């Protein structure tokens, strides 16, 4: 799952954002999505996301666009009437299936940010998490844990470990960030470490 060549940007790293196609029950989720989009551009990142202009995904992408960042949206054809593609996306890829959508998003990303969301977000997180467990990639996976939103998910992972269905090391594959700033600092540190390694090699 190395990064797939794209016209998005040859020089700036990209964050793939998983989040809800609705706004959720608390305005803080929308505020977090907007802040993340603005902050990731300021930190030197471009966006890969699910392509829709609705909910938190639309808020994140609009913030990226308004901050001058580049956007790659990937959406399956059957979802275009439910999640209309964001018109400001510089590049929209239409896929035939959800699996192809995820494959394209994952391949174009240098890391994964998981903002609040529902079942679709959980599905995307689980695939990225499983890929890291199977050593298919070493890209950072960051849960943006605003209002401790992902405490139940972490408790479920603890449950897997306690019952022998996962090793304790799997928790090291996930970064839990209570704020947008903490999340972006993790991505920046990962990119810096990768560049330092390339310089040494």
Secondary structure as GFF3:
##gff-version 3
##sequence-region A 1 201
A	DSSP	beta_strand	13	18	.	.	.	ID=ss1
A	DSSP	alpha_helix	27	42	.	.	.	ID=ss2
A	DSSP	beta_strand	45	49	.	.	.	ID=ss3
A	DSSP	alpha_helix	55	66	.	.	.	ID=ss4
A	DSSP	beta_strand	71	76	.	.	.	ID=ss5
A	DSSP	three_ten_helix	77	79	.	.	.	ID=ss6
A	DSSP	beta_strand	91	95	.	.	.	ID=ss7
A	DSSP	alpha_helix	98	108	.	.	.	ID=ss8
A	DSSP	beta_strand	111	114	.	.	.	ID=ss9
A	DSSP	alpha_helix	119	133	.	.	.	ID=ss10
A	DSSP	beta_strand	140	144	.	.	.	ID=ss11
A	DSSP	three_ten_helix	146	148	.	.	.	ID=ss12
A	DSSP	alpha_helix	151	162	.	.	.	ID=ss13
A	DSSP	three_ten_helix	168	173	.	.	.	ID=ss14
A	DSSP	beta_strand	174	177	.	.	.	ID=ss15
A	DSSP	alpha_helix	180	200	.	.	.	ID=ss16
###
